[in-house]
Amino acid sequence: MPAGKIPFVHLHVHSPWSFMDGADRLEDLINAAARLDMGALALTDHDNVCAAVRFYQLATAAGIKPIQGCEITFAGFRARGPFHLTLLATGPEGYANLCRLLSLAHLENERGQPLLLPAHLAEHAAGLIVLSGCRRGEIPSLLLRGNSEDALQAARDYVQIFGRENFYLELQALRLPRTRQLNAALEDLAAQIGCRTVATNNVHYATPDRFALHDLLTCIRTQISLDDVHPDRPLNGQNWLKSAEEMAALFSEHSPACLAASAEIAARCRPVILPNRHLFPLFPTPPGTTAAALLKDKTYAGAARKYGVHTIPPHIESRLEHELNIIFRLEVEDLFLTVADVVEYARSRRIAYCGRGSSANSAVAYALGISEVDPIERDLLFERFLSPERADLPDIDIDFESSRRDEVIDYVFKRFGRERVAGVCTFSTYQARSAIRDFGKALGFPQEEIDTLAKTFPHMHADRIPLALQAFPELRHSRLPVERYERLFGFCAQAAGFPRHISTHLGGVVVCRHPIHLVSPQQMAAKGIPVIQFDKDDSEYLGLLKLDLLSLRTLSAVRDTLDSLNSPDSAVAKPATPKPAAPTEPADIPRNDPETLAMIDAADTVGIFQLESPAQRALQSMLNIDRMEDIVAGISLIRPGPIRGGMVAPYVRRRQGLEQASYPDPRLKPILDRTYGVVLYQEQVLQIAVAIGGFTPGEADKLRRAMSSARSEAEMQKVIDLFISKAVANGCHEDVARRIGASLAAYSGYGFCQGHAEAFAVTAYRTAYLLRHHPAHFLAALMNNYPLGYYPLHTLCLEARRRGIAVLPPDINLSSDRFVVQQEGRAIRTSLRQVRQVESLAAGIVEEREKNGPYTDLVDFCRRINPSIDALHQLILAGTFDGFDINRRRVFWQAAQALKMASCPVGWLVVYPDQSPGLEQGPGLVQEPGLVQGPDQEKSRPANRASVADFTPPEKIYYEIKALGFPISGHPLELVRRQLMQEGFSTTAELSRLLRADGRQVTVRVAGLVIRPHRPATRSGRTTVFFSLEDEYGLVDVTVFEDVYQRYGRTIFSSPALKVAGHLERRGKRATLTAHSIQPFRIAGLVE
């Protein structure tokens, strides 16, 4: 240490990963330590090490030694906790024990209430240094209470477990009441037991100006406002990362040894994160067989099945050997065997799955059944997935049908052992809406005001709120009193990206060679499985095998469709001409079906996976789709990269034969020929780098990744200059090299992996086939698996009707607890589960009906099910009892009496008063009680009241929407169609007839419900809004350019229905509308 430098290191530091108790980013804390010339820094977040990997990476990069610790919640030795206790790991052994202690604290207590017991501390003390903690530590708490004897005994307990050399009494000088008295008592205690003291500052932020944010975060954590008093709120702003000189001044009355002790402890500690290890599980193999030999055997056996041959053709064998050699070289054969084992289990259980991502580029993955894409046939580059020149681990993503994905995860736990398997965590971070809600509540704004304000903002980063107020017209014209919220928005920006809480990754599971608790602490997730305290990126950095076992509702819909078609009582339409038997498995669906491809080409794709958005449908109608390649290209084109790179229009023109592809270098033709000279896939970037720049495949992938991660134009230019220099050296003219480099730069940051697109295209095609040939069964399956896809449920119902399939109301004697196909495929019956407040009753209603026969009337239903009055009302308003009485208002009126009658002995009669209660606009009044009288064996139902008028059509539709989420009796636009016709509005059904044969624009007016307004990336960078309008006949896609958006942005994003005037034109095979003026549209009583 340089002469004159005060020896001091901060050993008690909180980051935002203390969850609402750290007010500065990890980067800011480390940068502050670097500015203060501190050679080391500890991180001691509350009850977790979630930031350990980031801390290690950032600190190491800044030249600071990272010391990993934790402030754990401890039950105490001599007093009843909870108390705070600071633990520091001296190395990997201490870190493993720290992970074990945290796991015990979390897993052996209620979720969210970790508490470490003394016995656990004694069992896992090796490699740990213990500091007695802040004022909420056991020893300081006892001393502040005047209980010095118990404090002494507690100190001796710590010394007995850790030894005098590993236990320090923590001194803090935070200018709080009784600080001098407490520190003096701690020093006396240290002298009595022969241990040392150490100075800390309980750091919660880097600089003093962050105190206000720390205080407000504490209010959020404790669920109070700034006007409230709470013992957890900081009393002053002293918890910043002070310099050694500032700390020396604070501790001038104490021995300098307490400062020096911090540096001595830091010197004893070493980094605990060991990056880039292979902690993959060792896959069990037969005796005498290695994992490599087993993988090769399985690969060749699988390839023989896939290609239907006994002898593998030379070109396939060459590809397999190339991949296997790289796999063996990187020692990841256990990974492939593990994933193959998981998908084999799924196949054996008939669980639909689909491998996706870059693993589709692997012929080994195809042979093992992990992927359904043949990369040899599709000419996919393996190095996009796995390369010996890339340090990171291969990433294999697999989608499973959502309803059964948890079965697969449970299998992984059982197969590899619960002590070696855990879920991956993720962190919910502050975005604009969540920050406004949390900070607004803590600042004392009324809840209703805050909710309204939060909903005004689109989904965006919290620090972009001030920019959004100027950029988005819906905010600029919203009349928000910005001055009133200026302080709120400032706090939101300061906390942008801070983690709010730990949650569970949607499908990430890690499998470890060793017990998980040696690598990461575990805690229980809300879904009942243990999760590690690291997210997917950090778990990969640690060398854990991460399986992405994702949930895809579309696969559940495919499985449900196939099961419905093949069930014994399937309501399949009887075709005039016999058709082939329905497929039983997804892989049985015929490929390259002309009718399916024609439907996609016509952009008739609402409900089809990945192909149903307005942008996708507009593109499909221009691509002349007649093969799988076109579907893959369509999925890849509607992405930010091709759009911003200006590649969509050239591709379309060339696909239509209106323009010839050009290649600045003839070596590009075999690479770009299938995409008409357009760089469309990431794999093409790699192939261009290899062919033009002379890169190896691994170097080419590094180039692609460097392009993708470039954060500035200067960084990107360095990458392109490297490509240009190597291309020129490889025989390319410099001007040509620059042109190629520029096209790569425009594309690469937002490119799409072809293997991923190919995998998605398989599922897209299969859903299209089912929609084309079995529309009722497929649409019913979509409804059963809702929410999924792009469109709301009422649009799916409209699509069913457009295809000639009736959507029937729920019926108490005909409905299931799922949407079912009836009337030989001509109708879909609404599920009882769809009725609001009936979700938990639906299965029981069906089971009771199947066991004891149909329900005979309302009283019989109430007697057998005993529903709540609210559930009964919703069933009535949805039309569930129309089979008993078509007058829903009358049945609604009888509901309370039916429940009373159901509670009486069978045969008793309810007599109604003469005067009928009035129902104004609709239901909602308290029902008049009935008078229970003596038995009557002939009449058990409530008396019909002929004088009660039924609901009007608008009322029926209104209550159906409330009860079901969509209308059954009619579409809201039907109710105002006459008025709209008088005003000159066209229906969506009329638009195709209004198009001019010469292609010139036609001015039209259309009204409808707004579906999914959004602002995707554009080549120009200007804002363009896309949405659909839905009326009773179908959809029309609307485009709103920047100038119109600036005038009507608030209306577009705040009104449920719109009147749009604009130019109608043909784009491909579809009519689209470019808006010129937009008005909000109100349907009285329905759409406000």
PARO-722714 format. One record per residue (C-alpha): x, y, z; residue in one letter. Coordinates in steps of 0.1 Angstrom, whole numbers, plus 2048, in hexadecimal, padded with zeros to 3 digits. Layout:
% PARO-722714
XYZa
...
% end
This chain:
% PARO-722714
800800800m
80F8227F7p
81D836814a
80484E824g
7E583C815k
7CB83482Ei
7C480E82Dp
79E80A829f
7867F4814v
7607F5815h
7557D3821l
72F7DA827h
71F7E6806v
6FC7E27F8h
6F37E47D3s
6D07E57C3p
6D17BF7C7w
6C97C57EBs
6A67CA7DCf
69A7ED7E5m
6B77F37FDd
6D27FE7E5g
6D081F7D3a
6ED81E7BAd
6F680879Er
7117EF7A2l
725801787e
72382179Bd
72E8117BBl
74C8017AAi
755821797n
7538347B8a
76B81C7C8a
78381F7ABa
7828457ACr
78B8427D1l
7A982B7C8d
79B80E7DDm
7AB7ED7D2g
78E7D87DEa
7697D97E5l
7507C27F6a
72C7BC7ECl
7157B1808t
6F17B27FBd
6D47A6811h
6D0780811d
6DD77B7EEn
6FA77B7D6v
6E67837B7c
6FF79D7ABa
71E7887B1a
72678178Dv
7207A5782r
7347B279Ff
75179B797y
7517A6772q
74D7CB779l
7667CC795a
7807B8783t
77D7CE765a
7827ED77Ba
7A17DE78Bg
7907D97ADi
7917B87C0k
76D7AC7C5p
76579F7E8i
74578B7E8q
73078C808g
70D78F814c
6F979F830e
6E578183Bi
6C6780852t
6D076D871f
6BA75F88Da
6D47688A8g
6E67558C4f
6DA7678E3r
6BC77B8D8a
69F7758C0r
6A678489Eg
6A478A882p
6C679B882f
6DF7A6867h
700794864l
71C79D84Bt
72D77F83Bl
74B781824l
75976480Fa
77F761810t
77F74B7F1g
76C7307DEp
76771A7FDe
758737811g
7437407F3y
73571C7F2a
72D71E817n
71D740812l
7077317F7c
6FE71480Dr
6F572B82Al
6DF741814l
6CE723806s
6C6716829l
6B9738833a
6A273A816h
696716811l
68F70E835e
67972C83Bn
65A73C82Ce
66074A809r
66D76D80Bg
67776A830q
69A75C831p
6A8755854l
6C974485Cl
6CB72E87Bl
6EA72C892p
6EE70788Ca
6F170D866h
70B72886Cl
720710880a
71E6F5865e
72A70B849h
743724857a
76271B844a
77073582Dg
75B75183Bl
76377184Ei
74777F863v
7407A386Cl
7287A9889s
7127BF873g
7017E1874c
6EA7ED88Fr
6D27D1886r
6EC7B788Eg
6E87A18ACe
7057AF8C1i
6FE7D58B9p
6D97CF8C0s
6E07C08E2l
6F87DC8EBl
6E07F78E1l
6C67E68F8r
6DF7E7915g
6E37C1915n
7097BF915s
70B79D925e
6F778C909d
70B7A08F0a
72B7928FFl
71E76E8FEq
7137738DAa
7357808D0a
7457618E0r
72C74B8CCd
73975A8ACy
75D7568B6v
7577328BFq
74A72B89Ci
761741887f
78074689Dg
78D7688A8r
79F76D887e
77F76B873n
76777F889f
7677A588Ay
7517BD89Dl
7447D6884e
7477FC88Cl
733815879q
73483B87Ca
71384686Bl
70B863883r
6ED851892l
6E28548B6p
6F88428CFr
71283A8B5t
7308438CCr
72182E8E8q
71B8108D1l
73E8118C2n
74E8158E4a
73B7F68F0a
7457E28D1l
76A7EB8D7e
7677E18FCd
7577C08F1l
7737BA8D8a
78D7BE8F3a
77A7A690Aq
77978A8F0i
79A7918DFg
78D7988BCc
7917B78A6r
77A7D389At
7757DE876v
7677FF868a
74B7FE84Et
732817841n
714801838n
71580F815v
6F4812802h
6FD82B7E6y
71D8397D6a
71785E7DCt
7048737F6p
6EB8807DCd
6DB85D7DAr
6CE85E7FEf
6AB86A7F3a
6A884D7DBl
6B38347F6h
69984280Ed
67E8407F4l
68881C7EBl
685813810t
662822810c
65980C7F3i
6687ED804r
6557F4824t
6357FE812q
633820821i
633844813s
64C85F81Al
63586E834d
63684E849d
64F845864v
65F823863h
67D814876p
68D808856d
68F82B847r
6B283A848p
6B6857860l
6D086984Cn
6E486882Bg
70585A838q
705838826n
719842808w
73A8337FCl
75284980Fk
77784E808s
79184081Fa
79886382Be
774869833e
772848846m
792851859a
783872863a
764861870l
778848884f
792861891s
7888588B5e
78F8338AFh
7AE8208A9s
7BA820884p
7BB7FB887a
7957F8880c
79B80885El
7BA7F3857a
7A67D4860a
7907D9842s
7AE7D982Aa
7BC7BB83Ce
79B7A8837i
79B7B2813a
7BE7A480Fa
7B378381Dr
796780804c
7997767E0r
77F7757C3p
7667587C6v
7577587A4i
76873E78Dl
75C74676Ap
75873074Bn
75970F75Dr
7466F0750h
72F6E676Cl
71A6D1755f
70C6B1764p
71E69175Bl
70467F746f
70065B753p
70E643739t
70F61C737p
72E60C747p
74D610731g
73D62A71Bt
74764F71At
72F66C715a
7406736F4a
73B6506E7a
71764F6F3l
70F6706E2l
71F6646C1k
70B6446C2d
6EA6576C9k
6F26706AEt
6F8657693y
6DA64269Da
6C466169Dg
6D166C67Ba
6C964A66Ca
6A564E678r
6A267266Dk
6AF66B64Ay
6A0649647g
6C063863Dv
6D661C64Ah
6F662B63Et
6FB650645i
704662624p
727671623p
71C696623h
707690642i
72267C653e
73B69764Cs
7246B165Cr
71D69C67Al
74269467Fe
74B6B967Dh
7326C2697e
73A6A56AEl
75F6AE6ADn
7576D26B8i
7406C56D3i
75B6AD6E1f
7756C86DEr
7606E06F3l
7576C370Be
7326CA709v
7266A7700e
7156A4722d
7006C2719l
6F36B26F9f
6EC69170Al
6D96A3726t
6C36B770Ev
6BD6986F9a
6B2686718d
6996A1720v
6896A26FEv
68767D6FDe
67367E71Dy
65C69870Da
6576826EEr
650663704s
634677716r
6266866F6r
6306A9701i
6336C06E2a
6546D26E0y
6686E56C7c
68D6EE6C9g
6957116BEr
6B172B6BEg
6D37246AFs
6D26FF6BAs
6BE6FA69Aa
6DF6FF688n
6EC6DE696s
6E96BD683a
6F16AB6A4v
6D36BD6B4a
6BE6B3696y
6C968E698a
6C268D6BEl
69F69B6B9g
6A76BC6CBi
69E6D06ACs
6876C968Fe
69B6DE676v
6B36CB65Fd
6D16E365Ep
6E16CF642i
6C36D362Ce
6BF6F7636r
6E56FE633d
6E870C656l
70A714664l
712701684f
72B71B691e
70E733696r
70471B6B2f
72570E6BFl
7497176B7s
76A70E6C6p
7757326C3e
75873E6D9r
75B73B6FFa
73673B708d
72271C70Cl
7087106F2p
6E571C6F8d
6C97036F1i
6A67106F3d
6886F86F1i
6637026F2d
64B6E9702f
6266EB702e
61D70371Es
6046EC730s
61E6D1735r
6406E3737r
6416DF75Dd
6406B9758e
6616BC745v
6706D2760i
6656BA77Bd
67669E767y
6966B1766v
6956B578Cf
68F690790k
6A8684776r
6C6698781f
6BE69C7A6g
6AE6B97B8r
6CE6C37C9e
6DE6C87A6r
6C06DA794v
6B06FC799a
69D716787g
6AE735779v
6A4756788c
69C777777t
699799784f
67B7AF781s
68A7D277Bt
67B7F577Dy
66C80075Cq
65781F757a
635812762r
6427FF781s
65881B78Ca
63B834789i
62581E79Er
63E8167B9d
64E8387BDf
62D84B7B8g
61E8377D5k
63B83E7EBa
63A8637E3l
6168647EEg
6038677CEf
5E08597CEp
5DF8357C1q
5C583C7A6e
5DA859799e
5F9844798i
5E8827786d
5DA83F76Bt
5FC84F767l
60F82E763a
5F7821749k
5FD841735t
62083672Df
62A81B715p
6417FF720h
66380F722m
682815738h
67B82B756a
69784374Dd
68684A72Cr
66885A73Bi
67387F735p
67B876710l
65A86470Ca
647882718l
6548956F9q
6578786E0a
6348686E3f
61687E6D9p
5FF8696EFe
61487670Dl
61B8986FFr
5F689F6FAh
5EA88D719s
5E98AD72Er
5FF89D749l
6098B6764p
62E8AE75Ev
6398C7779e
6248B3793r
63789378Ay
65A8A2784e
6688947A5r
65787379Fl
66686F77Cf
68887978Ag
68785C7A3f
67B844788c
69984D772a
6B184878Fq
6A4825796a
6A081B772a
6AA7F676Eg
6AD7F0793f
6A27CD79Cp
6817CD7AFr
6807A87B9h
68D7867AEi
67677079As
678750785t
68474E761h
66874174Bl
67A721742g
69E72274Dg
6AA704761v
6CF6FE76Bv
6DD6DC770v
6FF6DA783c
7196BF787r
71C6C87ACh
7016D17C5p
6F26F27BAi
6F87027DCh
71E7017D6l
71A7197B9v
6FB72E7C2s
6E37337DEp
6C07267D8q
69F7357E2q
67B7297DCm
6687387BFa
6437407C0a
63D7227A9k
64C70A7C3g
66E7027B4i
69070E7C1p
6A17287ACv
6C57337ADi
6CE7577B3q
6DC75D791f
6CC765770d
6D275374Fk
6F0767745d
702764766d
6FA73F76As
70A739748e
72874D753y
72C736771l
72D71875Ag
70B709763l
6F76F6749l
6D970B742k
6BB6FA731l
6A2712723d
6826FD726l
66A71771Al
64471871As
63271D6F9l
60C71E6F9r
60C7196D3t
6196F66D8l
5FE6EF6F1s
5E56FB6D7a
5F46E46BDv
5F36C66D5r
5CF6CF6DFd
5C46D16BBt
5D36AF6B2l
5C469F6D1d
5A26AE6CAs
5A36A26A6l
5AC67F6B0n
59567B6CEs
5796616CAp
55D67C6CDd
56E6956B7s
5566AC6A5a
5686AB683v
5556B8665a
54B69E64Ck
55B6A862Bp
54C6A060Aa
56D6925FEt
57F67B617p
59F68B625k
5BD67A634p
5BB672659a
5C468E671a
5E868E67Cp
5EE6826A0t
6106926A6e
61E6B469Bp
6396A2686a
61D690673d
60F6B0665i
6166AF63Fp
6306C6632r
62D6DF615n
6076DC613d
5FC6F25F6p
5DC6FE607e
5EE708626t
60971B612l
5EE72C5FEa
5DC73761Em
5FC74662Bi
60375760Ad
5E176760Ca
5EB77462Fa
5CC76363Dd
5E075B65Dt
5CF76867Cv
5D774F697g
5F6741686i
61674169Bf
62E75D691q
61A765671l
5FB77867Ee
60779C686s
5FD7B766Dp
6217BC662a
62579665Cq
604794649r
60D7B1633a
62E7A162Bl
62077F624q
60878D60As
62679A5F6m
63D77C5F8l
62B7645E1n
62F7495FBi
6317265EDd
64C715601r
65A712624m
67772A61Be
65E746618d
65074163Bi
673741649v
67B761637a
65B771641g
66176A666i
684779663s
67C79864Fl
6647A8668i
6817AE680r
6937CF689p
6B37C5676g
6A47BF654p
68C7DC658i
6A67F6663r
6BF7E864Ag
6A67EF62Eg
6A57CB623m
6807C3623v
6777D6603a
6937C85EDp
68B7A55F9y
6667A95F0v
66E7B85CEr
68679D5C5r
66F7815D2r
65478F5BBq
66C79059Dg
66B7B659Bl
6907BA5A1e
6AF7A559Cq
6C679D5B8a
6E97AB5B6s
70979F5C6y
7277B75CAp
73D7995CDd
7357785BBp
73E7655DBr
71F7735EAl
7077625D2k
70773F5E1p
70374F604i
6E77675FBl
6D67575DDd
6BA7485F2r
6B276A601t
6B577D5E0y
6D578F5E8g
6C879C60Av
6DB79562Av
6BE78663Fl
6CD76E658y
6EA76F671q
6F8750661e
6FD763641q
71277D654v
72876065Fl
72A75163Bq
73277362Ci
74E778646a
75C75663Dv
759759617a
76277E613i
777786631g
789765635g
77E761659f
77B73E669t
758735672p
75F73C697g
76F75D68Fe
751766679a
73A760696d
74F7766ACk
74C791692l
72678D692r
72578F6B7r
73B7AE6B8a
7247BF69Fm
7067B66B4s
7157C36D4s
7247E36C6a
7168006DBr
72181D6C5s
7298256A1e
74E8276AAa
74D8036B7e
73A7F7699m
752808682q
76F7F6692k
75E7D568Bv
7577DE667i
77A7EA661d
7877C866Dl
7707B7654f
77A7CF638i
7A07CA63Es
79C7A463Ek
7857A4620a
79F7B960Cv
7BA7A1617a
7A478560An
7A27935E7g
7837AA5EAc
7857CD5DBh
7847E85F6e
7657F95E9d
7527D85E7v
75E7CF60Aa
7517F0618r
72F7EB607r
72D7C8616i
7387D4638g
71F7F0638a
7027D7631s
70E7C064Dl
7107DE665a
6EC7E965Ca
6DF7C6662y
6F37B567Ds
6E87C569Dg
6C47B9698y
6C979A683g
6B6779686f
6C575768Ac
6B974266Cq
6B8722681g
6A0734699h
68A74067Ca
68A71D66De
67E70E68Ea
663728692f
65972266Ea
6526FD675v
63A707691t
62B72267Ca
62470B65Fy
6146F1675r
5FC709685t
5F4716662a
5EC6F2656y
5D56ED674l
5C370E66El
5BE706649r
5B26E264Dh
5A36E1670h
59A705678p
5806FE693a
5966E76A7h
5B46FE6A4f
5A271E6ADl
59270C6CBa
5B57026D6a
5C17256D3l
5A57316E8m
5AC716702n
5D0722704n
5CA747704y
5DC75E70Ap
5F37576EDl
5FB7666CCg
5F47896BFy
5CE78E6C1y
5B578F6DDp
59B7756E2l
57F7886D2h
59478A6B2t
5987646B2l
5737616B6c
56E778698l
587764684e
57374468Ca
553754680r
564761660r
56E73D659r
54A73265Dg
54E724680i
534730699a
53F7396BCv
52472E6D4l
51E73A6F7p
525725715p
50A70C71Dd
5066FC73Fi
4FE6DA72Fn
5136DC70Fl
5336EE719s
5526DF726s
56D6F073Bd
57F6F671Ar
5747046F8f
5686E66E4v
55F6E06C0v
53B6D76BAq
5226D369Dq
53A6BE688e
5556D9688g
53D6F6680r
53D7056A3a
55270C6C2i
54170B6E3r
54E7236FDt
55E71571Cs
54F71873El
57172174Ar
570740735q
55474F74Av
561768763r
56175B788q
55973877Cv
57D72D774e
580718793s
55D709790l
55E6FF76Ca
56D6DC770a
5566D478Dg
5376DF779i
5416C875Cv
54A6AB774e
5296AD786e
5156AE765r
527690758e
52267D778k
4FE685780n
4EF69075Fg
4E66B274Fp
4DA6CF764y
4B46D2762t
4B06F776Cd
4C071377Fl
4B67067A1v
4C46E4799d
4E56F378Ef
4E77087AEc
4DE6EA7C4r
4F96D47B4r
5156EE7B1i
50D7097CBn
51E7257B8p
5237487C7s
5097627BCi
5257747A8d
52E755795a
50A74D78El
504770781h
52276D769q
51674C75Cl
4F475B755i
50177A744l
51876472Ea
4F9751721g
501731733t
4DD72A73Df
4CD73571Cd
4C2711717g
4AB715735f
49E73872Ed
4AA74E711i
4A176D726n
4C1774738r
4B479174Cr
49877C75Ar
4B1760763v
4C777A773f
4AA786787w
4A3763793q
4C875B79Da
4C67647C2a
4A57527C6q
4B37337B5a
4D07327CEl
4B77357EAk
4A171A7DCm
4C07047D7a
4C67067FCs
4A36FA805c
4976D5805p
48E6C87E2v
46A6D17DAg
4676F27EDw
45A7107DAl
4667347D8v
44974D7D5v
45276F7C7y
4427907D1p
42B79F7B8d
4407BD7B0q
45D7B6799s
47E7C87A0p
4887DF784g
4A97DB771l
4B57FC763e
4D27FB74Aq
4DA7D7754g
4E07C1772p
4EE7CE792g
4D17D37AAl
4CD7BE7C9v
4B47A37C3q
4937A27D6e
4917857EEp
4797697E7g
46275A801l
468736809v
44872280Eq
43E6FE812g
4476E07FCp
43A6DD7D9d
4466BD7C7q
43B6C97A5e
44E6EA7A3k
4716F17AEs
47D70D798r
47873379Ep
45974178Da
45F75076An
457775769r
44977C746a
4497A174Ds
46F7A374Fv
47D7AF72Da
49D79F721d
4BE7B371Df
4C17C86FEt
4DA7BD6E4p
4F47D76F0p
4EF7CC714e
4F47A770Bk
5147AF6F8i
5207C5715y
51A7AA72Fy
52978F719e
5497A3716i
5497A873Ck
543783743a
557772727l
56F78C71Ag
55F78C6F7f
53C78F6E9p
5277716DDi
5067826D3s
5167996BAg
5337B16B4h
5327D46C3p
5357E36A0l
5157D3695e
5027E96ADl
50D80969Cv
5117FD678r
4F381066Br
50083067Aq
52282966Bl
514822649m
50184464Aq
522855652e
534844634g
548829646f
551809635s
5537E7644t
5737D2642t
5607BA62Ca
55B7D5612e
57F7E1610l
58C7C85F6s
5707D25DEr
5797F75E2l
59C7F25D6l
5A28015B3r
5AE7EA598a
5C880458Dd
5D88025B0g
5D08275B8r
5C88305DCq
5A48325E7v
598848604t
58383561Dv
576837641r
577819658v
56D81567Da
5767F9695g
5857EC6B5l
5AA7F46B7v
5C17D56B8i
5E57D76C4r
5F27FA6BBp
6187F86BAh
63780B6AEr
6517F369Fp
6737FD692a
67480E670t
691814658r
68E83A65As
68C83A680g
66C84E67Er
64E841692t
63482D67Ft
61681E691v
6057FE686f
5E47F0693f
5C67DD687s
5A17E8687l
5887CD68Ee
5637CF685d
5497B4682e
5577A6662y
57C7A5667g
59C7B966Al
5AD7D5656v
5D17DE65Dd
5D8803662v
5F981665Dt
5FE83866Ev
61D84C663f
630864678e
61C884670d
5FA874676v
607863696y
6138846A4q
5F08916A1r
5DC8736ACy
5F585F6C2g
5E18646E2r
5C18596D1t
5D083A6C2i
5DF82D6E3f
5C28376FAs
5A282F6E7s
59480C6E4p
5828146C3a
58B82B6A7l
57D83B688k
59883D66Ev
59984F64Da
5B4848634g
5C083A613h
5B981660Bl
5D38045F5e
5DD7E15ECr
5FD7D45FAr
6047B25ECg
5E479F5EFk
5D57B460Br
5C37D560Fa
5D37EC629t
5C980E636l
5E182C63At
5D1843653a
5CD86864Dh
5B587166As
5AA85E689i
58E8636A2q
5858516C2p
56583C6BEf
54B8366D9r
53181B6DAi
51A8256F6a
51A80B712g
5347F5701l
5538086F6v
559828708e
% end
